[in-house]
Amino acid sequence: MDKNYYVYILASKRNGTLYIGVTNDLENRMFQHKNKLIDGFTKKYSVDKLVHFEMTNDIISAIQREKQLKKWNRRWKLALIEKENPEWKDLSKEWFE
């Protein structure tokens, strides 16, 4: 059975603080971020708006992509978000309504 892995970018607001992570359960991970269930960076800075994600079925590829994105300069990260989500909509908003 194939498993999906997600590399995701969260933002505090448009052009705000960014966070990049990887998970195999994006919906559950977003629930954790939105409800501030895990102490750390995203809780401290209220970074809980899903603005970009990519899916793969290979964990190695997901981890490599996460590391690659973390090395990118801010301008590149913003361009990546703007390309697919120019309005910076929270892509997970409807999951929890």
Order of alpha helices (4+ residues) and beta strands (2+ residues): beta-beta-alpha-alpha-beta-alpha-alpha
